[in-house]
Structure formats: C-alpha cells, structure tokens
Amino acid sequence: MMRYLFIFLTLYFSAFYANAEEGVALTKIKVAAPFEMPEIQIPDFSRCKRLLITDFGADQTNKDKTTQAIASAISKANEIGGGVVVIPSGEWLTGKIHLKSNVNLHLEKGAVLLFSEDPADYLPAVHASWEGMECYNYSPLIYAYQCKNIAITGEGEIKAKMDVWKKWFARPQAHMESIKRLYNLAWSRTPIESRQMVDDTAHLRPQFIQFNRSENILLEGISITNSPFWTIHPYLAKNVVIRKVKVYAHGHNNDGVDPEMSQNVLIEDCFFDQGDDAIAIKSGRNPEGWRLKIPSKNVVIRNCIVKNGHQLVAIGSELSGGIEHVFVDNCEVLEGAKLNHLVFIKTNERMGGYVKKVYASNLKAGKIDLGILGIETDVLYQWRTLVPTYERRLTPIKDIFLENISVSDVQFVSRILGEEELPISNVSLKKLKATHVQGEKYISKHVENIDISN
C-alpha cells in the first residue's frame, strides 16, 4: 500500500512542478512614494514555453496568414496555462491582435509588427471607450479584455500604418454629431451594447494598445511608432508596469500613456515624443465616471524623458471618477522640446470627481511655452458648444505638492485658476526655479492655503 502511495505522490508532485515550470509566475514590485503604495504584481514568463509565430503559419508576405498565426499562437499559450508568443526579426504586416490571459507577446530585436491601415481589419466592434465614454468601437490595434497576467516585451517595434487614420484626424461636422450622440447616450445611461459607434460618419479612431478591465500587466522594452489615437491605454486596469518603452506618435490626440480608472501603475524609464500629452491620467467623463466610481489611484511616474508633448503629466480633463495618489519624480524634458506645462490639472463645471494628493519632485526642463504648474477649472475644448451643461458638478482639488523643479524660460511658474464656490486648497510649491519668467511669476485665483518657498 505504501509503495502505491509513494508512486502516486511522486507522479503528483512531478506533474505539479512540471506545470509550475511551464506556468506564469508572479513577481511583486515595491515602489517608493509619498503615500502608501501597494506592491504591484506583474507576470514572469521566464519559465514558459516559447511559441514562434512562423510555426503557426506566419508569412511576411501575407497579412491574413500572419494575423491568424499570431491569434493561434496566443490561443495555444493561453490553453497551456502560459506562453511566450515570439515575433522574430523582420517586418510582419498584421491586423488586430487580441491578447488572452497568461500570454506574453514578445518582439525579438529587429522585429516590426506593422499594423494595417484598413479599418475593416479592426472589426467586429469591441467594448472600448472614446475620450472617457464607453461604447462599441473599432478594436484597438492590440486589445486585452478581462485578461490576467499579460505582457508585451522585447527589443522590437510595433508600428501603425497611418494612411487612413491620419485622414480621420480631421473633425468634420458628421464626426462631431457622432460624438455628441455618444455623449447623450452616456448621459442617459444607455446600455453599452446599444452605443454602437462604428459607421461611415463617426470615425472614432481606436487606441493603439488598450488593456481593458485587465490586471497584472507588463509592457517593457519595445518601441511604438505612430498611433491612430491614444497610444497606451490602461482602462479599468490594475497592477500595470510600463518600463523602458519608447513612444513616437505625432498625430491628433496622440497621448503617450493614458491610465484611466486604473490603479497601482508604475511608468518608469520611458521616452516620449508626442503630439499630445506624454502621460495623461484620467477617470471617465461625466456620468461614466460617476457610474463606474473607480478612481485612478496609486500612479507613479519616474525617470522618464520627454522630447515633445503638450504636458509632461496631465491630470484630466476626464476625471469624473476621481484621481488621487500621483507621484512624478526625476523626469526630464529635453532642451528644445515643445511643451506647455510640466504638470497640468484640468477640469470643468461638468466633471465632478476630485483630485487630491498629487506630488511632483526633481523635474527639469529648458524653455516651456507656459509654466511649471497649471491648474484650470474651465477646460471644455469642443464640448463647450457641442452639448449644454446638463448638470453642474465642480471638482474639489486639494493637496498638490511640487518640490525641487528647475526650468530655464517660462511665462509663469504656476497659474492656478480655481472657482469662487469651491477654491483649490493646500498647494505647496517649494524650490521651483526658473531662470527667466516672462510675466507674473505666480498667478493664483480662488486658492486657499498656498505655500510658496524657495
């Protein structure tokens, strides 16, 4: 009897360890911050099987075969409990890529995934979002929905062909009417399935990468060139590390990273050359943020370099779910960059939500078009005339701390424009140095308890 028990246990534990070697391990990262920052859990695929896409029929001369091969390799990696889908050196034209749990998409050095410019390649429509409003839209070029333990890694490049998307940068009347329709659908709390936005007039460009309702995410090492819309979009995501990624995207709305209603996020050692904000932290527009009630929280940005962009870090304007615990540290804007602010908090009378406990330290830049810190409470863009204010909800903003920041040339050091009904409170500006200030150094309107010291 004992002999059979010994054989059974031997086989059991042998199978257990074999599976452990092939499965996905989880690693916890401790991140220092001026607030209590949870450990971030990310996947480790070092023991997982490697699945070469050419073994699944990928062909550099055939987009459809390559698209199907990548999908098949992803399904296999998911089926075996964890795998690395390998894109070898060379240029591979593909359509959409949908990740699954326990999958690492890995681009070897010299590999280029070139994404098709044909909108039909990003159908059928998927559950996504547009500027803070949920809808069914063209699939993001790389899309993960309700996934766990996923990664995109390597020394290769992902690149979007822009032939069609750049034509969609324009916002003709038909497009404006479509986003107005979406706004009103969101306002009336219409079910997401009924918010179908793929038609001949909406032209709502998809994000390049969207991690939607997913967790334990690693994006490391790759280069990203061009994007139809926002470049990297963690949406309702948890435990996200974006590390050593290079982004070049100079189209309309080409933010670098947009963590939205996402928590426990680390963005470090990245390089941004953007047509819009390098990093923009968001949490839903109007009723969407109020409905989901999930703030963006525990976001750390460190050791990043910005070559161009609108802001180093923007907070808002979609922030109806709230934003708190943001730490920006040891980042640099290169000399000659085109930039408006280092930190810009923006909202309006329709957003509600809140902003609190934002910290920035050890930043440096050359000339900036506006200033180090901007806070504005009347930023509406196209929405000002597109739809009326259905419900007025001001945004409480408090506990903003900036320290040890140096720039060469600015219009102002800080410009803080609050609301008389709800002043901005508790702002600390310490050791902010500007070699040349063109206008008034500190502009403050409706601000309570501001501490400025050098």
TIFITI-169880 format. One record per residue (C-alpha): residue number from 1; residue in three letters; x, y, z. Coordinates in Angstrom, 2 decimals, m for minus. Layout:
{atom NUM,ALA,{X,Y,Z}} ...
***
This chain:
{atom 1,MET,{0.00,0.00,0.00}} {atom 2,MET,{2.81,2.38,0.95}} {atom 3,ARG,{4.55,1.59,m2.33}} {atom 4,TYR,{1.49,2.69,m4.34}} {atom 5,LEU,{1.12,5.81,m2.21}} {atom 6,PHE,{4.78,6.68,m2.87}} {atom 7,ILE,{4.30,6.22,m6.64}} {atom 8,PHE,{1.14,8.36,m6.58}} {atom 9,LEU,{2.83,11.18,m4.65}} {atom 10,THR,{5.88,11.04,m6.92}} {atom 11,LEU,{3.71,11.35,m10.04}} {atom 12,TYR,{1.58,14.10,m8.43}} {atom 13,PHE,{4.49,16.30,m7.42}} {atom 14,SER,{6.33,15.66,m10.70}} {atom 15,ALA,{3.27,16.89,m12.58}} {atom 16,PHE,{2.92,19.84,m10.20}} {atom 17,TYR,{6.49,21.04,m10.70}} {atom 18,ALA,{6.36,20.42,m14.45}} {atom 19,ASN,{3.30,22.65,m14.64}} {atom 20,ALA,{4.94,25.24,m12.40}} {atom 21,GLU,{7.92,25.39,m14.73}} {atom 22,GLU,{5.67,26.00,m17.71}} {atom 23,GLY,{3.22,28.32,m15.99}} {atom 24,VAL,{3.30,32.04,m15.28}} {atom 25,ALA,{5.00,33.15,m12.08}} {atom 26,LEU,{4.04,36.41,m10.38}} {atom 27,THR,{6.51,38.98,m9.14}} {atom 28,LYS,{5.78,41.76,m6.66}} {atom 29,ILE,{7.41,45.16,m7.05}} {atom 30,LYS,{7.80,47.60,m4.18}} {atom 31,VAL,{7.54,51.23,m5.25}} {atom 32,ALA,{8.58,54.15,m3.02}} {atom 33,ALA,{6.07,57.01,m2.92}} {atom 34,PRO,{4.98,59.78,m0.51}} {atom 35,PHE,{1.77,57.83,0.11}} {atom 36,GLU,{1.06,54.21,0.91}} {atom 37,MET,{1.72,52.45,m2.36}} {atom 38,PRO,{0.64,48.79,m2.66}} {atom 39,GLU,{3.08,46.30,m4.14}} {atom 40,ILE,{2.48,45.87,m7.86}} {atom 41,GLN,{2.07,42.31,m9.07}} {atom 42,ILE,{3.29,41.53,m12.60}} {atom 43,PRO,{3.78,38.29,m14.57}} {atom 44,ASP,{7.09,36.49,m15.09}} {atom 45,PHE,{7.18,34.32,m18.22}} {atom 46,SER,{10.79,33.15,m17.89}} {atom 47,ARG,{9.76,29.51,m17.40}} {atom 48,CYS,{7.08,29.49,m20.07}} {atom 49,LYS,{7.18,27.79,m23.44}} {atom 50,ARG,{8.15,29.93,m26.43}} {atom 51,LEU,{5.83,29.77,m29.42}} {atom 52,LEU,{7.28,31.07,m32.68}} {atom 53,ILE,{4.61,32.58,m34.96}} {atom 54,THR,{6.25,31.05,m38.05}} {atom 55,ASP,{5.42,27.63,m36.61}} {atom 56,PHE,{1.76,28.68,m36.80}} {atom 57,GLY,{1.94,29.81,m40.43}} {atom 58,ALA,{3.02,33.46,m40.23}} {atom 59,ASP,{4.16,34.79,m43.60}} {atom 60,GLN,{5.84,38.16,m44.12}} {atom 61,THR,{4.16,38.49,m47.50}} {atom 62,ASN,{0.65,37.70,m46.26}} {atom 63,LYS,{m1.19,39.88,m43.71}} {atom 64,ASP,{m4.07,37.45,m43.20}} {atom 65,LYS,{m1.81,34.46,m42.55}} {atom 66,THR,{0.28,36.43,m40.07}} {atom 67,THR,{m2.79,37.76,m38.27}} {atom 68,GLN,{m4.20,34.24,m37.94}} {atom 69,ALA,{m0.84,32.79,m36.90}} {atom 70,ILE,{m0.48,35.29,m34.06}} {atom 71,ALA,{m4.06,34.57,m32.93}} {atom 72,SER,{m3.42,30.82,m32.99}} {atom 73,ALA,{m0.16,31.17,m31.03}} {atom 74,ILE,{m1.93,33.34,m28.44}} {atom 75,SER,{m4.71,30.76,m28.08}} {atom 76,LYS,{m2.15,27.98,m27.63}} {atom 77,ALA,{m0.22,29.95,m25.00}} {atom 78,ASN,{m3.45,30.55,m23.11}} {atom 79,GLU,{m4.50,26.91,m23.46}} {atom 80,ILE,{m1.29,25.56,m21.91}} {atom 81,GLY,{m1.50,27.98,m18.98}} {atom 82,GLY,{1.20,30.38,m20.09}} {atom 83,GLY,{3.40,31.01,m23.09}} {atom 84,VAL,{5.60,33.48,m24.93}} {atom 85,VAL,{4.40,34.31,m28.44}} {atom 86,VAL,{7.58,35.22,m30.32}} {atom 87,ILE,{7.71,37.67,m33.22}} {atom 88,PRO,{11.06,37.05,m34.97}} {atom 89,SER,{13.21,39.62,m36.73}} {atom 90,GLY,{11.69,41.11,m39.86}} {atom 91,GLU,{8.62,43.15,m40.76}} {atom 92,TRP,{5.26,41.44,m40.23}} {atom 93,LEU,{2.10,43.08,m41.56}} {atom 94,THR,{m0.86,42.25,m39.36}} {atom 95,GLY,{m4.40,43.15,m38.42}} {atom 96,LYS,{m5.69,43.38,m34.84}} {atom 97,ILE,{m4.15,41.37,m32.02}} {atom 98,HIS,{m6.36,40.24,m29.13}} {atom 99,LEU,{m4.41,39.06,m26.11}} {atom 100,LYS,{m5.58,36.38,m23.70}} {atom 101,SER,{m4.67,35.61,m20.11}} {atom 102,ASN,{m1.19,34.22,m19.38}} {atom 103,VAL,{0.27,35.40,m22.69}} {atom 104,ASN,{3.49,37.32,m23.35}} {atom 105,LEU,{3.73,38.88,m26.82}} {atom 106,HIS,{7.49,39.16,m27.34}} {atom 107,LEU,{9.20,41.03,m30.16}} {atom 108,GLU,{12.77,39.99,m30.83}} {atom 109,LYS,{15.38,42.55,m31.80}} {atom 110,GLY,{14.77,43.64,m35.40}} {atom 111,ALA,{11.12,42.57,m35.32}} {atom 112,VAL,{8.49,45.03,m36.55}} {atom 113,LEU,{4.78,44.39,m36.21}} {atom 114,LEU,{3.25,46.70,m38.81}} {atom 115,PHE,{m0.45,47.21,m38.24}} {atom 116,SER,{m2.78,47.53,m41.20}} {atom 117,GLU,{m4.37,50.88,m42.08}} {atom 118,ASP,{m7.65,49.22,m43.11}} {atom 119,PRO,{m10.42,49.92,m40.54}} {atom 120,ALA,{m12.15,46.69,m41.59}} {atom 121,ASP,{m9.25,44.78,m40.03}} {atom 122,TYR,{m10.38,46.08,m36.61}} {atom 123,LEU,{m13.90,44.72,m36.80}} {atom 124,PRO,{m16.12,43.42,m35.34}} {atom 125,ALA,{m16.52,46.27,m32.87}} {atom 126,VAL,{m15.43,45.65,m29.29}} {atom 127,HIS,{m16.29,47.04,m25.87}} {atom 128,ALA,{m13.95,50.01,m25.70}} {atom 129,SER,{m14.17,53.74,m24.95}} {atom 130,TRP,{m13.74,57.14,m26.56}} {atom 131,GLU,{m12.48,60.10,m24.54}} {atom 132,GLY,{m13.90,58.77,m21.31}} {atom 133,MET,{m17.18,57.32,m22.64}} {atom 134,GLU,{m17.78,53.60,m23.11}} {atom 135,CYS,{m19.02,52.31,m26.44}} {atom 136,TYR,{m18.57,49.64,m29.08}} {atom 137,ASN,{m15.90,50.86,m31.45}} {atom 138,TYR,{m13.15,49.62,m33.75}} {atom 139,SER,{m10.88,47.26,m31.86}} {atom 140,PRO,{m7.67,48.78,m30.51}} {atom 141,LEU,{m4.77,47.51,m32.59}} {atom 142,ILE,{m3.64,45.46,m29.57}} {atom 143,TYR,{m6.52,44.71,m27.21}} {atom 144,ALA,{m6.87,42.84,m23.92}} {atom 145,TYR,{m10.29,42.45,m22.33}} {atom 146,GLN,{m10.73,40.91,m18.88}} {atom 147,CYS,{m7.28,39.33,m19.01}} {atom 148,LYS,{m4.85,38.40,m16.25}} {atom 149,ASN,{m1.08,38.05,m16.44}} {atom 150,ILE,{m0.24,39.58,m19.81}} {atom 151,ALA,{2.86,41.20,m21.23}} {atom 152,ILE,{4.27,42.86,m24.33}} {atom 153,THR,{8.06,42.79,m24.23}} {atom 154,GLY,{11.23,42.76,m26.28}} {atom 155,GLU,{13.53,44.98,m28.30}} {atom 156,GLY,{11.31,45.12,m31.37}} {atom 157,GLU,{8.86,47.72,m32.64}} {atom 158,ILE,{5.12,47.98,m33.12}} {atom 159,LYS,{4.08,50.48,m35.76}} {atom 160,ALA,{0.80,51.72,m37.18}} {atom 161,LYS,{0.30,52.44,m40.86}} {atom 162,MET,{m1.39,55.85,m40.89}} {atom 163,ASP,{m2.76,56.14,m44.45}} {atom 164,VAL,{m6.40,56.14,m43.32}} {atom 165,TRP,{m6.15,57.15,m39.67}} {atom 166,LYS,{m4.46,60.46,m40.49}} {atom 167,LYS,{m7.41,61.34,m42.74}} {atom 168,TRP,{m9.62,60.75,m39.70}} {atom 169,PHE,{m7.69,63.31,m37.62}} {atom 170,ALA,{m10.00,65.97,m39.04}} {atom 171,ARG,{m13.21,66.54,m37.13}} {atom 172,PRO,{m15.91,67.33,m39.72}} {atom 173,GLN,{m19.49,68.01,m38.73}} {atom 174,ALA,{m20.52,64.37,m39.15}} {atom 175,HIS,{m17.86,63.29,m36.65}} {atom 176,MET,{m18.87,66.00,m34.18}} {atom 177,GLU,{m22.50,64.90,m34.40}} {atom 178,SER,{m21.43,61.32,m33.68}} {atom 179,ILE,{m19.50,62.18,m30.52}} {atom 180,LYS,{m22.42,64.38,m29.47}} {atom 181,ARG,{m24.66,61.32,m29.90}} {atom 182,LEU,{m22.29,59.23,m27.80}} {atom 183,TYR,{m22.21,61.89,m25.09}} {atom 184,ASN,{m26.00,61.89,m24.92}} {atom 185,LEU,{m26.12,58.08,m24.88}} {atom 186,ALA,{m23.72,58.07,m21.95}} {atom 187,TRP,{m25.68,60.81,m20.23}} {atom 188,SER,{m28.94,58.83,m20.48}} {atom 189,ARG,{m27.14,55.72,m19.13}} {atom 190,THR,{m27.91,53.78,m22.29}} {atom 191,PRO,{m26.57,50.18,m22.11}} {atom 192,ILE,{m23.09,49.90,m23.61}} {atom 193,GLU,{m24.25,47.33,m26.18}} {atom 194,SER,{m26.54,49.98,m27.69}} {atom 195,ARG,{m23.73,52.51,m28.09}} {atom 196,GLN,{m22.58,51.25,m31.49}} {atom 197,MET,{m20.16,53.81,m32.93}} {atom 198,VAL,{m18.77,52.05,m36.00}} {atom 199,ASP,{m20.33,53.66,m39.07}} {atom 200,ASP,{m19.37,55.83,m42.00}} {atom 201,THR,{m19.53,59.13,m40.12}} {atom 202,ALA,{m18.26,58.61,m36.56}} {atom 203,HIS,{m14.63,57.81,m37.44}} {atom 204,LEU,{m13.72,57.25,m33.79}} {atom 205,ARG,{m10.10,56.19,m34.12}} {atom 206,PRO,{m9.04,53.22,m31.96}} {atom 207,GLN,{m6.30,53.26,m29.35}} {atom 208,PHE,{m3.06,51.53,m30.30}} {atom 209,ILE,{m2.93,49.42,m27.11}} {atom 210,GLN,{m5.80,49.09,m24.66}} {atom 211,PHE,{m5.66,46.93,m21.54}} {atom 212,ASN,{m9.36,46.88,m20.69}} {atom 213,ARG,{m10.54,45.52,m17.31}} {atom 214,SER,{m7.30,43.55,m17.05}} {atom 215,GLU,{m4.69,43.05,m14.34}} {atom 216,ASN,{m1.07,42.06,m13.77}} {atom 217,ILE,{0.30,43.75,m16.89}} {atom 218,LEU,{3.88,44.31,m18.07}} {atom 219,LEU,{4.85,46.44,m21.06}} {atom 220,GLU,{8.62,46.56,m21.37}} {atom 221,GLY,{11.38,47.42,m23.81}} {atom 222,ILE,{9.50,47.88,m27.07}} {atom 223,SER,{9.33,50.91,m29.35}} {atom 224,ILE,{5.97,52.24,m30.54}} {atom 225,THR,{5.73,54.32,m33.70}} {atom 226,ASN,{2.57,56.19,m34.74}} {atom 227,SER,{m0.89,55.71,m33.31}} {atom 228,PRO,{m4.43,56.28,m34.57}} {atom 229,PHE,{m5.44,57.76,m31.18}} {atom 230,TRP,{m4.17,57.39,m27.58}} {atom 231,THR,{m1.08,55.19,m27.66}} {atom 232,ILE,{m1.14,53.11,m24.45}} {atom 233,HIS,{m4.44,52.99,m22.58}} {atom 234,PRO,{m4.73,51.03,m19.33}} {atom 235,TYR,{m8.51,51.21,m18.79}} {atom 236,LEU,{m10.08,49.91,m15.58}} {atom 237,ALA,{m6.78,48.07,m15.16}} {atom 238,LYS,{m4.90,47.04,m12.04}} {atom 239,ASN,{m1.21,46.31,m11.45}} {atom 240,VAL,{0.43,47.84,m14.52}} {atom 241,VAL,{4.15,48.33,m15.15}} {atom 242,ILE,{5.27,50.24,m18.25}} {atom 243,ARG,{9.03,50.23,m18.38}} {atom 244,LYS,{11.76,51.21,m20.87}} {atom 245,VAL,{9.25,51.89,m23.63}} {atom 246,LYS,{9.93,54.40,m26.42}} {atom 247,VAL,{6.94,56.15,m27.94}} {atom 248,TYR,{6.90,58.32,m31.07}} {atom 249,ALA,{3.43,59.45,m32.12}} {atom 250,HIS,{2.65,62.88,m33.56}} {atom 251,GLY,{m0.92,62.60,m34.75}} {atom 252,HIS,{m4.09,64.13,m33.27}} {atom 253,ASN,{m4.83,63.08,m29.65}} {atom 254,ASN,{m1.60,61.07,m29.61}} {atom 255,ASP,{m1.03,60.91,m25.86}} {atom 256,GLY,{1.72,58.53,m24.78}} {atom 257,VAL,{0.11,56.76,m21.81}} {atom 258,ASP,{m3.45,57.31,m20.52}} {atom 259,PRO,{m4.09,55.41,m17.29}} {atom 260,GLU,{m7.87,55.70,m16.88}} {atom 261,MET,{m9.73,54.44,m13.83}} {atom 262,SER,{m6.62,52.33,m13.26}} {atom 263,GLN,{m4.79,51.57,m10.04}} {atom 264,ASN,{m1.29,50.55,m8.97}} {atom 265,VAL,{0.51,51.83,m12.05}} {atom 266,LEU,{4.27,52.32,m12.49}} {atom 267,ILE,{5.63,54.16,m15.55}} {atom 268,GLU,{9.43,54.31,m15.47}} {atom 269,ASP,{12.48,54.79,m17.70}} {atom 270,CYS,{10.35,55.61,m20.74}} {atom 271,PHE,{10.96,58.03,m23.62}} {atom 272,PHE,{8.12,60.12,m25.08}} {atom 273,ASP,{8.00,62.11,m28.31}} {atom 274,GLN,{4.33,63.02,m28.58}} {atom 275,GLY,{1.79,65.06,m30.49}} {atom 276,ASP,{m0.20,65.48,m27.26}} {atom 277,ASP,{0.37,64.82,m23.54}} {atom 278,ALA,{3.22,62.44,m22.69}} {atom 279,ILE,{1.19,61.00,m19.82}} {atom 280,ALA,{m2.47,61.87,m19.14}} {atom 281,ILE,{m4.20,60.41,m16.10}} {atom 282,LYS,{m7.98,60.14,m16.49}} {atom 283,SER,{m11.06,58.60,m14.85}} {atom 284,GLY,{m14.06,58.82,m17.14}} {atom 285,ARG,{m16.20,61.63,m18.49}} {atom 286,ASN,{m19.23,62.90,m16.57}} {atom 287,PRO,{m21.83,60.16,m15.87}} {atom 288,GLU,{m19.40,57.44,m16.94}} {atom 289,GLY,{m17.06,58.23,m14.06}} {atom 290,TRP,{m19.99,58.69,m11.69}} {atom 291,ARG,{m21.47,55.34,m12.78}} {atom 292,LEU,{m18.29,53.27,m12.51}} {atom 293,LYS,{m16.96,55.05,m9.38}} {atom 294,ILE,{m13.40,53.81,m9.83}} {atom 295,PRO,{m10.70,56.46,m9.35}} {atom 296,SER,{m7.29,56.40,m10.92}} {atom 297,LYS,{m5.11,55.82,m7.88}} {atom 298,ASN,{m1.53,54.98,m6.94}} {atom 299,VAL,{0.21,56.11,m10.13}} {atom 300,VAL,{3.99,56.56,m10.01}} {atom 301,ILE,{5.92,58.10,m12.92}} {atom 302,ARG,{9.69,58.22,m12.60}} {atom 303,ASN,{12.93,58.51,m14.57}} {atom 304,CYS,{11.18,59.38,m17.84}} {atom 305,ILE,{12.40,61.65,m20.65}} {atom 306,VAL,{10.13,63.78,m22.81}} {atom 307,LYS,{11.26,65.15,m26.15}} {atom 308,ASN,{7.93,66.72,m27.17}} {atom 309,GLY,{4.37,66.84,m25.92}} {atom 310,HIS,{1.65,69.13,m24.61}} {atom 311,GLN,{2.37,68.31,m20.96}} {atom 312,LEU,{4.80,66.06,m19.14}} {atom 313,VAL,{1.88,64.91,m16.98}} {atom 314,ALA,{m1.74,65.96,m17.40}} {atom 315,ILE,{m4.48,65.13,m14.93}} {atom 316,GLY,{m7.88,65.23,m16.63}} {atom 317,SER,{m9.79,66.61,m18.20}} {atom 318,GLU,{m11.83,63.39,m17.98}} {atom 319,LEU,{m11.68,62.84,m14.22}} {atom 320,SER,{m15.25,62.24,m13.07}} {atom 321,GLY,{m14.29,59.08,m11.18}} {atom 322,GLY,{m11.60,60.92,m9.23}} {atom 323,ILE,{m7.79,60.90,m9.26}} {atom 324,GLU,{m5.55,60.54,m6.21}} {atom 325,HIS,{m2.09,59.45,m5.14}} {atom 326,VAL,{0.01,60.52,m8.12}} {atom 327,PHE,{3.80,60.82,m7.81}} {atom 328,VAL,{6.02,62.22,m10.59}} {atom 329,ASP,{9.74,62.07,m9.83}} {atom 330,ASN,{13.10,62.54,m11.51}} {atom 331,CYS,{11.87,63.23,m15.03}} {atom 332,GLU,{13.46,65.43,m17.69}} {atom 333,VAL,{12.19,67.43,m20.64}} {atom 334,LEU,{14.89,67.76,m23.28}} {atom 335,GLU,{16.17,71.15,m24.37}} {atom 336,GLY,{14.25,72.43,m27.38}} {atom 337,ALA,{11.14,70.39,m26.60}} {atom 338,LYS,{7.69,71.73,m27.40}} {atom 339,LEU,{5.79,71.63,m24.10}} {atom 340,ASN,{3.10,73.63,m22.31}} {atom 341,HIS,{3.40,72.51,m18.66}} {atom 342,LEU,{5.25,70.02,m16.55}} {atom 343,VAL,{2.11,69.32,m14.52}} {atom 344,PHE,{m1.35,70.38,m15.73}} {atom 345,ILE,{m4.56,69.66,m13.83}} {atom 346,LYS,{m7.62,70.39,m15.94}} {atom 347,THR,{m11.34,70.04,m15.33}} {atom 348,ASN,{m14.64,71.92,m15.84}} {atom 349,GLU,{m18.02,72.54,m14.28}} {atom 350,ARG,{m19.44,69.28,m15.69}} {atom 351,MET,{m16.83,66.81,m14.48}} {atom 352,GLY,{m17.31,66.46,m10.76}} {atom 353,GLY,{m14.90,63.85,m9.48}} {atom 354,TYR,{m11.95,65.06,m7.44}} {atom 355,VAL,{m8.17,65.49,m7.49}} {atom 356,LYS,{m6.04,65.08,m4.40}} {atom 357,LYS,{m2.56,64.15,m3.24}} {atom 358,VAL,{m0.52,64.90,m6.33}} {atom 359,TYR,{3.26,65.06,m5.84}} {atom 360,ALA,{5.99,66.13,m8.28}} {atom 361,SER,{9.69,66.45,m7.49}} {atom 362,ASN,{13.13,66.55,m9.07}} {atom 363,LEU,{11.99,67.63,m12.54}} {atom 364,LYS,{13.99,69.67,m15.01}} {atom 365,ALA,{13.36,71.29,m18.37}} {atom 366,GLY,{14.53,74.07,m20.66}} {atom 367,LYS,{12.09,76.50,m22.20}} {atom 368,ILE,{8.39,75.75,m21.66}} {atom 369,ASP,{5.66,77.54,m23.57}} {atom 370,LEU,{3.57,78.17,m20.43}} {atom 371,GLY,{4.74,77.11,m16.96}} {atom 372,ILE,{5.73,74.50,m14.42}} {atom 373,LEU,{2.27,74.06,m12.89}} {atom 374,GLY,{m1.11,74.84,m14.38}} {atom 375,ILE,{m4.48,74.20,m12.76}} {atom 376,GLU,{m7.57,75.25,m14.71}} {atom 377,THR,{m11.22,74.58,m13.91}} {atom 378,ASP,{m12.85,75.74,m17.16}} {atom 379,VAL,{m11.32,73.45,m19.79}} {atom 380,LEU,{m14.08,72.25,m22.14}} {atom 381,TYR,{m12.49,72.08,m25.58}} {atom 382,GLN,{m15.06,71.16,m28.27}} {atom 383,TRP,{m17.68,70.23,m25.67}} {atom 384,ARG,{m18.31,73.86,m24.73}} {atom 385,THR,{m20.56,74.45,m27.73}} {atom 386,LEU,{m21.31,70.85,m28.69}} {atom 387,VAL,{m23.57,69.99,m25.74}} {atom 388,PRO,{m25.01,72.08,m22.90}} {atom 389,THR,{m24.27,71.67,m19.20}} {atom 390,TYR,{m26.91,69.14,m18.15}} {atom 391,GLU,{m25.72,69.02,m14.56}} {atom 392,ARG,{m23.19,71.23,m12.83}} {atom 393,ARG,{m20.65,69.44,m10.65}} {atom 394,LEU,{m17.46,71.22,m9.64}} {atom 395,THR,{m14.23,69.33,m8.94}} {atom 396,PRO,{m12.62,69.55,m5.49}} {atom 397,ILE,{m8.84,69.93,m5.94}} {atom 398,LYS,{m6.52,69.81,m2.95}} {atom 399,ASP,{m3.16,68.64,m1.64}} {atom 400,ILE,{m0.85,69.47,m4.55}} {atom 401,PHE,{2.86,69.33,m3.69}} {atom 402,LEU,{5.71,70.37,m6.04}} {atom 403,GLU,{9.34,70.50,m4.96}} {atom 404,ASN,{12.80,70.90,m6.43}} {atom 405,ILE,{11.95,71.71,m10.04}} {atom 406,SER,{14.07,73.78,m12.42}} {atom 407,VAL,{13.36,75.27,m15.86}} {atom 408,SER,{15.05,77.91,m18.00}} {atom 409,ASP,{12.30,80.02,m19.57}} {atom 410,VAL,{8.56,80.18,m18.80}} {atom 411,GLN,{5.62,82.56,m19.00}} {atom 412,PHE,{4.84,81.83,m15.34}} {atom 413,VAL,{5.99,79.43,m12.63}} {atom 414,SER,{2.44,78.48,m11.64}} {atom 415,ARG,{m1.04,79.53,m12.74}} {atom 416,ILE,{m3.85,78.25,m10.55}} {atom 417,LEU,{m7.38,79.23,m11.54}} {atom 418,GLY,{m9.96,77.91,m9.10}} {atom 419,GLU,{m13.68,78.55,m8.67}} {atom 420,GLU,{m15.06,81.05,m6.16}} {atom 421,GLU,{m17.64,78.49,m4.99}} {atom 422,LEU,{m15.02,75.79,m4.47}} {atom 423,PRO,{m11.48,77.14,m4.10}} {atom 424,ILE,{m8.45,74.95,m4.70}} {atom 425,SER,{m6.81,74.18,m1.36}} {atom 426,ASN,{m3.50,73.20,0.16}} {atom 427,VAL,{m0.90,73.82,m2.53}} {atom 428,SER,{2.80,73.65,m1.68}} {atom 429,LEU,{5.44,74.98,m4.11}} {atom 430,LYS,{8.98,74.59,m2.81}} {atom 431,LYS,{12.23,75.25,m4.64}} {atom 432,LEU,{10.69,75.90,m8.05}} {atom 433,LYS,{13.37,77.69,m10.04}} {atom 434,ALA,{13.00,79.44,m13.39}} {atom 435,THR,{15.93,81.30,m14.95}} {atom 436,HIS,{13.63,83.66,m16.83}} {atom 437,VAL,{9.92,84.36,m16.22}} {atom 438,GLN,{8.26,86.40,m18.96}} {atom 439,GLY,{5.21,87.53,m16.95}} {atom 440,GLU,{3.78,87.29,m13.45}} {atom 441,LYS,{5.59,84.56,m11.57}} {atom 442,TYR,{2.74,83.11,m9.50}} {atom 443,ILE,{m0.86,83.56,m10.65}} {atom 444,SER,{m3.48,82.44,m8.12}} {atom 445,LYS,{m7.24,82.85,m8.29}} {atom 446,HIS,{m9.53,81.28,m5.69}} {atom 447,VAL,{m6.81,79.33,m3.91}} {atom 448,GLU,{m6.75,78.68,m0.16}} {atom 449,ASN,{m3.64,77.81,1.81}} {atom 450,ILE,{m0.89,78.10,m0.76}} {atom 451,ASP,{2.70,77.83,0.47}} {atom 452,ILE,{5.45,79.19,m1.80}} {atom 453,SER,{9.04,78.95,m0.62}} {atom 454,ASN,{12.48,78.86,m2.18}} 
***
